Amino acid sequence: MSFPEGPLETDAQSSYDDSDAVDPAPTDGLIASVTRRLQAFSERWSRRYVEMRVDAQIGRRD
């Protein structure tokens, strides 16, 4: 037994409909505000952590 290679021929239409799109993440309200602040904190902290690590490595070499 072997499997056919190449794209499958399907004439069936997908059950997913793009026209019914709903904004999954509202841009206002308490949850969105907290989410934005947590994201900003995470980005700042990750950058600062890298800076501290680099400073520590450079400080050891002097």
PyMOL Python script that loads the backbone (N, CA, C, O; Angstrom):
from pymol import cmd

cmd.read_pdbstr("""\
ATOM      1  N   MET A   1       0.832  -1.179   0.000  1.00  0.00           N
ATOM      2  CA  MET A   1       0.000   0.000   0.000  1.00  0.00           C
ATOM      3  C   MET A   1       0.875   1.241   0.000  1.00  0.00           C
ATOM      4  O   MET A   1       1.890   1.300   0.694  1.00  0.00           O
ATOM      5  N   SER A   2       0.481   2.212  -0.770  1.00  0.00           N
ATOM      6  CA  SER A   2       1.212   3.468  -0.795  1.00  0.00           C
ATOM      7  C   SER A   2       0.222   4.622  -0.722  1.00  0.00           C
ATOM      8  O   SER A   2      -0.952   4.493  -1.070  1.00  0.00           O
ATOM      9  N   PHE A   3       0.727   5.721  -0.269  1.00  0.00           N
ATOM     10  CA  PHE A   3      -0.102   6.916  -0.167  1.00  0.00           C
ATOM     11  C   PHE A   3       0.154   7.795  -1.386  1.00  0.00           C
ATOM     12  O   PHE A   3       1.295   7.896  -1.836  1.00  0.00           O
ATOM     13  N   PRO A   4      -0.869   8.425  -1.924  1.00  0.00           N
ATOM     14  CA  PRO A   4      -0.661   9.300  -3.075  1.00  0.00           C
ATOM     15  C   PRO A   4       0.119  10.537  -2.663  1.00  0.00           C
ATOM     16  O   PRO A   4      -0.059  11.053  -1.559  1.00  0.00           O
ATOM     17  N   GLU A   5       0.961  11.000  -3.527  1.00  0.00           N
ATOM     18  CA  GLU A   5       1.734  12.207  -3.247  1.00  0.00           C
ATOM     19  C   GLU A   5       1.081  13.384  -3.935  1.00  0.00           C
ATOM     20  O   GLU A   5       0.365  13.222  -4.923  1.00  0.00           O
ATOM     21  N   GLY A   6       1.326  14.555  -3.414  1.00  0.00           N
ATOM     22  CA  GLY A   6       0.770  15.756  -4.011  1.00  0.00           C
ATOM     23  C   GLY A   6      -0.433  16.248  -3.233  1.00  0.00           C
ATOM     24  O   GLY A   6      -0.841  15.643  -2.242  1.00  0.00           O
ATOM     25  N   PRO A   7      -0.994  17.349  -3.692  1.00  0.00           N
ATOM     26  CA  PRO A   7      -2.135  17.928  -2.966  1.00  0.00           C
ATOM     27  C   PRO A   7      -3.378  17.062  -3.090  1.00  0.00           C
ATOM     28  O   PRO A   7      -3.616  16.426  -4.117  1.00  0.00           O
ATOM     29  N   LEU A   8      -4.146  17.053  -2.045  1.00  0.00           N
ATOM     30  CA  LEU A   8      -5.397  16.310  -2.065  1.00  0.00           C
ATOM     31  C   LEU A   8      -6.445  17.115  -2.826  1.00  0.00           C
ATOM     32  O   LEU A   8      -6.507  18.338  -2.707  1.00  0.00           O
ATOM     33  N   GLU A   9      -7.234  16.448  -3.576  1.00  0.00           N
ATOM     34  CA  GLU A   9      -8.283  17.125  -4.326  1.00  0.00           C
ATOM     35  C   GLU A   9      -9.539  17.143  -3.470  1.00  0.00           C
ATOM     36  O   GLU A   9     -10.179  16.115  -3.249  1.00  0.00           O
ATOM     37  N   THR A  10      -9.877  18.337  -2.996  1.00  0.00           N
ATOM     38  CA  THR A  10     -11.094  18.469  -2.211  1.00  0.00           C
ATOM     39  C   THR A  10     -11.893  19.628  -2.766  1.00  0.00           C
ATOM     40  O   THR A  10     -11.371  20.730  -2.934  1.00  0.00           O
ATOM     41  N   ASP A  11     -13.133  19.381  -3.045  1.00  0.00           N
ATOM     42  CA  ASP A  11     -14.020  20.427  -3.520  1.00  0.00           C
ATOM     43  C   ASP A  11     -14.883  20.966  -2.388  1.00  0.00           C
ATOM     44  O   ASP A  11     -15.654  21.907  -2.581  1.00  0.00           O
ATOM     45  N   ALA A  12     -14.753  20.375  -1.218  1.00  0.00           N
ATOM     46  CA  ALA A  12     -15.560  20.812  -0.081  1.00  0.00           C
ATOM     47  C   ALA A  12     -15.052  22.160   0.411  1.00  0.00           C
ATOM     48  O   ALA A  12     -13.847  22.410   0.438  1.00  0.00           O
ATOM     49  N   GLN A  13     -15.972  23.012   0.795  1.00  0.00           N
ATOM     50  CA  GLN A  13     -15.618  24.326   1.292  1.00  0.00           C
ATOM     51  C   GLN A  13     -15.316  24.233   2.780  1.00  0.00           C
ATOM     52  O   GLN A  13     -15.947  23.460   3.501  1.00  0.00           O
ATOM     53  N   SER A  14     -14.372  25.005   3.226  1.00  0.00           N
ATOM     54  CA  SER A  14     -13.982  24.978   4.626  1.00  0.00           C
ATOM     55  C   SER A  14     -15.130  25.457   5.509  1.00  0.00           C
ATOM     56  O   SER A  14     -15.915  26.316   5.107  1.00  0.00           O
ATOM     57  N   SER A  15     -15.223  24.896   6.719  1.00  0.00           N
ATOM     58  CA  SER A  15     -16.279  25.306   7.640  1.00  0.00           C
ATOM     59  C   SER A  15     -15.930  26.624   8.326  1.00  0.00           C
ATOM     60  O   SER A  15     -16.795  27.243   8.947  1.00  0.00           O
ATOM     61  N   TYR A  16     -14.685  27.056   8.223  1.00  0.00           N
ATOM     62  CA  TYR A  16     -14.253  28.316   8.827  1.00  0.00           C
ATOM     63  C   TYR A  16     -14.624  29.463   7.907  1.00  0.00           C
ATOM     64  O   TYR A  16     -14.311  29.438   6.717  1.00  0.00           O
ATOM     65  N   ASP A  17     -15.284  30.460   8.450  1.00  0.00           N
ATOM     66  CA  ASP A  17     -15.742  31.582   7.650  1.00  0.00           C
ATOM     67  C   ASP A  17     -15.076  32.857   8.157  1.00  0.00           C
ATOM     68  O   ASP A  17     -15.273  33.241   9.310  1.00  0.00           O
ATOM     69  N   ASP A  18     -14.287  33.517   7.305  1.00  0.00           N
ATOM     70  CA  ASP A  18     -13.595  34.744   7.686  1.00  0.00           C
ATOM     71  C   ASP A  18     -14.544  35.914   7.910  1.00  0.00           C
ATOM     72  O   ASP A  18     -14.196  36.852   8.627  1.00  0.00           O
ATOM     73  N   SER A  19     -15.721  35.882   7.322  1.00  0.00           N
ATOM     74  CA  SER A  19     -16.629  37.017   7.422  1.00  0.00           C
ATOM     75  C   SER A  19     -17.204  37.177   8.828  1.00  0.00           C
ATOM     76  O   SER A  19     -17.712  38.247   9.165  1.00  0.00           O
ATOM     77  N   ASP A  20     -17.134  36.147   9.642  1.00  0.00           N
ATOM     78  CA  ASP A  20     -17.663  36.217  10.997  1.00  0.00           C
ATOM     79  C   ASP A  20     -16.576  36.526  12.018  1.00  0.00           C
ATOM     80  O   ASP A  20     -16.694  36.146  13.183  1.00  0.00           O
ATOM     81  N   ALA A  21     -15.525  37.207  11.595  1.00  0.00           N
ATOM     82  CA  ALA A  21     -14.403  37.490  12.486  1.00  0.00           C
ATOM     83  C   ALA A  21     -14.844  38.414  13.622  1.00  0.00           C
ATOM     84  O   ALA A  21     -15.576  39.382  13.418  1.00  0.00           O
ATOM     85  N   VAL A  22     -14.373  38.080  14.819  1.00  0.00           N
ATOM     86  CA  VAL A  22     -14.673  38.863  16.004  1.00  0.00           C
ATOM     87  C   VAL A  22     -13.349  39.231  16.636  1.00  0.00           C
ATOM     88  O   VAL A  22     -12.428  38.415  16.674  1.00  0.00           O
ATOM     89  N   ASP A  23     -13.246  40.443  17.128  1.00  0.00           N
ATOM     90  CA  ASP A  23     -12.019  40.879  17.785  1.00  0.00           C
ATOM     91  C   ASP A  23     -11.814  40.038  19.041  1.00  0.00           C
ATOM     92  O   ASP A  23     -12.576  40.185  19.996  1.00  0.00           O
ATOM     93  N   PRO A  24     -10.802  39.153  19.073  1.00  0.00           N
ATOM     94  CA  PRO A  24     -10.614  38.272  20.220  1.00  0.00           C
ATOM     95  C   PRO A  24     -10.084  38.992  21.450  1.00  0.00           C
ATOM     96  O   PRO A  24     -10.227  38.489  22.565  1.00  0.00           O
ATOM     97  N   ALA A  25      -9.474  40.161  21.270  1.00  0.00           N
ATOM     98  CA  ALA A  25      -8.913  40.885  22.402  1.00  0.00           C
ATOM     99  C   ALA A  25      -9.415  42.325  22.373  1.00  0.00           C
ATOM    100  O   ALA A  25      -8.922  43.127  21.581  1.00  0.00           O
ATOM    101  N   PRO A  26     -10.374  42.665  23.208  1.00  0.00           N
ATOM    102  CA  PRO A  26     -10.865  44.039  23.228  1.00  0.00           C
ATOM    103  C   PRO A  26      -9.743  44.998  23.628  1.00  0.00           C
ATOM    104  O   PRO A  26      -8.861  44.638  24.409  1.00  0.00           O
ATOM    105  N   THR A  27      -9.780  46.200  23.098  1.00  0.00           N
ATOM    106  CA  THR A  27      -8.701  47.155  23.335  1.00  0.00           C
ATOM    107  C   THR A  27      -9.021  48.137  24.444  1.00  0.00           C
ATOM    108  O   THR A  27      -8.245  49.060  24.690  1.00  0.00           O
ATOM    109  N   ASP A  28     -10.132  47.961  25.111  1.00  0.00           N
ATOM    110  CA  ASP A  28     -10.448  48.819  26.241  1.00  0.00           C
ATOM    111  C   ASP A  28     -10.941  47.965  27.394  1.00  0.00           C
ATOM    112  O   ASP A  28     -11.276  46.794  27.216  1.00  0.00           O
ATOM    113  N   GLY A  29     -10.982  48.550  28.555  1.00  0.00           N
ATOM    114  CA  GLY A  29     -11.443  47.813  29.724  1.00  0.00           C
ATOM    115  C   GLY A  29     -10.297  47.431  30.644  1.00  0.00           C
ATOM    116  O   GLY A  29      -9.125  47.639  30.329  1.00  0.00           O
ATOM    117  N   LEU A  30     -10.655  46.881  31.764  1.00  0.00           N
ATOM    118  CA  LEU A  30      -9.683  46.551  32.807  1.00  0.00           C
ATOM    119  C   LEU A  30      -8.694  45.479  32.368  1.00  0.00           C
ATOM    120  O   LEU A  30      -7.489  45.635  32.563  1.00  0.00           O
ATOM    121  N   ILE A  31      -9.180  44.406  31.785  1.00  0.00           N
ATOM    122  CA  ILE A  31      -8.299  43.292  31.404  1.00  0.00           C
ATOM    123  C   ILE A  31      -7.305  43.732  30.337  1.00  0.00           C
ATOM    124  O   ILE A  31      -6.127  43.384  30.411  1.00  0.00           O
ATOM    125  N   ALA A  32      -7.762  44.489  29.349  1.00  0.00           N
ATOM    126  CA  ALA A  32      -6.860  44.961  28.293  1.00  0.00           C
ATOM    127  C   ALA A  32      -5.808  45.902  28.864  1.00  0.00           C
ATOM    128  O   ALA A  32      -4.644  45.847  28.466  1.00  0.00           O
ATOM    129  N   SER A  33      -6.209  46.759  29.788  1.00  0.00           N
ATOM    130  CA  SER A  33      -5.271  47.691  30.406  1.00  0.00           C
ATOM    131  C   SER A  33      -4.189  46.942  31.179  1.00  0.00           C
ATOM    132  O   SER A  33      -3.004  47.250  31.053  1.00  0.00           O
ATOM    133  N   VAL A  34      -4.591  45.977  31.965  1.00  0.00           N
ATOM    134  CA  VAL A  34      -3.633  45.188  32.749  1.00  0.00           C
ATOM    135  C   VAL A  34      -2.728  44.391  31.820  1.00  0.00           C
ATOM    136  O   VAL A  34      -1.525  44.286  32.060  1.00  0.00           O
ATOM    137  N   THR A  35      -3.295  43.836  30.770  1.00  0.00           N
ATOM    138  CA  THR A  35      -2.507  43.051  29.816  1.00  0.00           C
ATOM    139  C   THR A  35      -1.437  43.916  29.149  1.00  0.00           C
ATOM    140  O   THR A  35      -0.289  43.496  29.008  1.00  0.00           O
ATOM    141  N   ARG A  36      -1.823  45.124  28.740  1.00  0.00           N
ATOM    142  CA  ARG A  36      -0.843  46.035  28.111  1.00  0.00           C
ATOM    143  C   ARG A  36       0.283  46.380  29.084  1.00  0.00           C
ATOM    144  O   ARG A  36       1.454  46.404  28.703  1.00  0.00           O
ATOM    145  N   ARG A  37      -0.072  46.645  30.333  1.00  0.00           N
ATOM    146  CA  ARG A  37       0.954  46.997  31.321  1.00  0.00           C
ATOM    147  C   ARG A  37       1.884  45.821  31.611  1.00  0.00           C
ATOM    148  O   ARG A  37       3.093  46.008  31.750  1.00  0.00           O
ATOM    149  N   LEU A  38       1.336  44.626  31.703  1.00  0.00           N
ATOM    150  CA  LEU A  38       2.174  43.449  31.921  1.00  0.00           C
ATOM    151  C   LEU A  38       3.105  43.200  30.742  1.00  0.00           C
ATOM    152  O   LEU A  38       4.263  42.824  30.924  1.00  0.00           O
ATOM    153  N   GLN A  39       2.595  43.409  29.539  1.00  0.00           N
ATOM    154  CA  GLN A  39       3.428  43.229  28.352  1.00  0.00           C
ATOM    155  C   GLN A  39       4.568  44.238  28.343  1.00  0.00           C
ATOM    156  O   GLN A  39       5.713  43.879  28.068  1.00  0.00           O
ATOM    157  N   ALA A  40       4.262  45.494  28.643  1.00  0.00           N
ATOM    158  CA  ALA A  40       5.300  46.529  28.673  1.00  0.00           C
ATOM    159  C   ALA A  40       6.334  46.216  29.750  1.00  0.00           C
ATOM    160  O   ALA A  40       7.533  46.365  29.513  1.00  0.00           O
ATOM    161  N   PHE A  41       5.889  45.786  30.929  1.00  0.00           N
ATOM    162  CA  PHE A  41       6.810  45.428  32.001  1.00  0.00           C
ATOM    163  C   PHE A  41       7.710  44.277  31.579  1.00  0.00           C
ATOM    164  O   PHE A  41       8.915  44.299  31.830  1.00  0.00           O
ATOM    165  N   SER A  42       7.129  43.282  30.944  1.00  0.00           N
ATOM    166  CA  SER A  42       7.894  42.119  30.510  1.00  0.00           C
ATOM    167  C   SER A  42       8.977  42.512  29.507  1.00  0.00           C
ATOM    168  O   SER A  42      10.111  42.043  29.595  1.00  0.00           O
ATOM    169  N   GLU A  43       8.622  43.371  28.557  1.00  0.00           N
ATOM    170  CA  GLU A  43       9.604  43.804  27.562  1.00  0.00           C
ATOM    171  C   GLU A  43      10.717  44.622  28.197  1.00  0.00           C
ATOM    172  O   GLU A  43      11.893  44.426  27.886  1.00  0.00           O
ATOM    173  N   ARG A  44      10.343  45.552  29.099  1.00  0.00           N
ATOM    174  CA  ARG A  44      11.370  46.373  29.769  1.00  0.00           C
ATOM    175  C   ARG A  44      12.279  45.510  30.625  1.00  0.00           C
ATOM    176  O   ARG A  44      13.498  45.679  30.603  1.00  0.00           O
ATOM    177  N   TRP A  45      11.700  44.591  31.376  1.00  0.00           N
ATOM    178  CA  TRP A  45      12.499  43.770  32.272  1.00  0.00           C
ATOM    179  C   TRP A  45      13.440  42.860  31.495  1.00  0.00           C
ATOM    180  O   TRP A  45      14.589  42.675  31.897  1.00  0.00           O
ATOM    181  N   SER A  46      12.972  42.290  30.390  1.00  0.00           N
ATOM    182  CA  SER A  46      13.854  41.402  29.626  1.00  0.00           C
ATOM    183  C   SER A  46      15.036  42.176  29.053  1.00  0.00           C
ATOM    184  O   SER A  46      16.161  41.676  29.048  1.00  0.00           O
ATOM    185  N   ARG A  47      14.787  43.394  28.569  1.00  0.00           N
ATOM    186  CA  ARG A  47      15.905  44.213  28.069  1.00  0.00           C
ATOM    187  C   ARG A  47      16.865  44.572  29.196  1.00  0.00           C
ATOM    188  O   ARG A  47      18.082  44.498  29.026  1.00  0.00           O
ATOM    189  N   ARG A  48      16.325  44.956  30.336  1.00  0.00           N
ATOM    190  CA  ARG A  48      17.159  45.342  31.468  1.00  0.00           C
ATOM    191  C   ARG A  48      17.970  44.154  31.975  1.00  0.00           C
ATOM    192  O   ARG A  48      19.128  44.309  32.363  1.00  0.00           O
ATOM    193  N   TYR A  49      17.368  42.981  31.971  1.00  0.00           N
ATOM    194  CA  TYR A  49      18.078  41.780  32.420  1.00  0.00           C
ATOM    195  C   TYR A  49      19.283  41.517  31.530  1.00  0.00           C
ATOM    196  O   TYR A  49      20.364  41.202  32.028  1.00  0.00           O
ATOM    197  N   VAL A  50      19.108  41.642  30.227  1.00  0.00           N
ATOM    198  CA  VAL A  50      20.219  41.435  29.302  1.00  0.00           C
ATOM    199  C   VAL A  50      21.300  42.476  29.561  1.00  0.00           C
ATOM    200  O   VAL A  50      22.486  42.147  29.576  1.00  0.00           O
ATOM    201  N   GLU A  51      20.901  43.735  29.766  1.00  0.00           N
ATOM    202  CA  GLU A  51      21.893  44.778  30.055  1.00  0.00           C
ATOM    203  C   GLU A  51      22.678  44.461  31.322  1.00  0.00           C
ATOM    204  O   GLU A  51      23.895  44.642  31.359  1.00  0.00           O
ATOM    205  N   MET A  52      21.992  43.991  32.358  1.00  0.00           N
ATOM    206  CA  MET A  52      22.676  43.656  33.614  1.00  0.00           C
ATOM    207  C   MET A  52      23.649  42.500  33.415  1.00  0.00           C
ATOM    208  O   MET A  52      24.753  42.512  33.960  1.00  0.00           O
ATOM    209  N   ARG A  53      23.239  41.502  32.633  1.00  0.00           N
ATOM    210  CA  ARG A  53      24.120  40.358  32.373  1.00  0.00           C
ATOM    211  C   ARG A  53      25.360  40.797  31.605  1.00  0.00           C
ATOM    212  O   ARG A  53      26.471  40.368  31.918  1.00  0.00           O
ATOM    213  N   VAL A  54      25.174  41.652  30.603  1.00  0.00           N
ATOM    214  CA  VAL A  54      26.313  42.133  29.824  1.00  0.00           C
ATOM    215  C   VAL A  54      27.244  42.960  30.715  1.00  0.00           C
ATOM    216  O   VAL A  54      28.464  42.803  30.658  1.00  0.00           O
ATOM    217  N   ASP A  55      26.667  43.835  31.535  1.00  0.00           N
ATOM    218  CA  ASP A  55      27.483  44.632  32.452  1.00  0.00           C
ATOM    219  C   ASP A  55      28.258  43.743  33.413  1.00  0.00           C
ATOM    220  O   ASP A  55      29.420  44.020  33.708  1.00  0.00           O
ATOM    221  N   ALA A  56      27.644  42.699  33.894  1.00  0.00           N
ATOM    222  CA  ALA A  56      28.315  41.791  34.819  1.00  0.00           C
ATOM    223  C   ALA A  56      29.466  41.070  34.104  1.00  0.00           C
ATOM    224  O   ALA A  56      30.535  40.900  34.690  1.00  0.00           O
ATOM    225  N   GLN A  57      29.272  40.655  32.886  1.00  0.00           N
ATOM    226  CA  GLN A  57      30.331  39.962  32.149  1.00  0.00           C
ATOM    227  C   GLN A  57      31.483  40.904  31.829  1.00  0.00           C
ATOM    228  O   GLN A  57      32.646  40.513  31.932  1.00  0.00           O
ATOM    229  N   ILE A  58      31.181  42.122  31.449  1.00  0.00           N
ATOM    230  CA  ILE A  58      32.221  43.097  31.136  1.00  0.00           C
ATOM    231  C   ILE A  58      32.961  43.484  32.406  1.00  0.00           C
ATOM    232  O   ILE A  58      34.180  43.654  32.371  1.00  0.00           O
ATOM    233  N   GLY A  59      32.268  43.625  33.513  1.00  0.00           N
ATOM    234  CA  GLY A  59      32.884  43.982  34.788  1.00  0.00           C
ATOM    235  C   GLY A  59      33.869  42.926  35.264  1.00  0.00           C
ATOM    236  O   GLY A  59      34.869  43.269  35.893  1.00  0.00           O
ATOM    237  N   ARG A  60      33.622  41.678  34.989  1.00  0.00           N
ATOM    238  CA  ARG A  60      34.525  40.603  35.409  1.00  0.00           C
ATOM    239  C   ARG A  60      35.812  40.595  34.611  1.00  0.00           C
ATOM    240  O   ARG A  60      36.852  40.166  35.110  1.00  0.00           O
ATOM    241  N   ARG A  61      35.749  41.063  33.380  1.00  0.00           N
ATOM    242  CA  ARG A  61      36.929  41.032  32.510  1.00  0.00           C
ATOM    243  C   ARG A  61      37.921  42.143  32.810  1.00  0.00           C
ATOM    244  O   ARG A  61      39.095  42.032  32.456  1.00  0.00           O
ATOM    245  N   ASP A  62      37.473  43.211  33.456  1.00  0.00           N
ATOM    246  CA  ASP A  62      38.371  44.343  33.723  1.00  0.00           C
ATOM    247  C   ASP A  62      39.362  44.026  34.796  1.00  0.00           C
ATOM    248  O   ASP A  62      40.190  44.869  35.142  1.00  0.00           O
TER     249      ASP A  62
END
""", "prot")
cmd.dss("prot")
cmd.show_as("cartoon", "prot")
cmd.util.cbc("prot")
cmd.orient("prot")
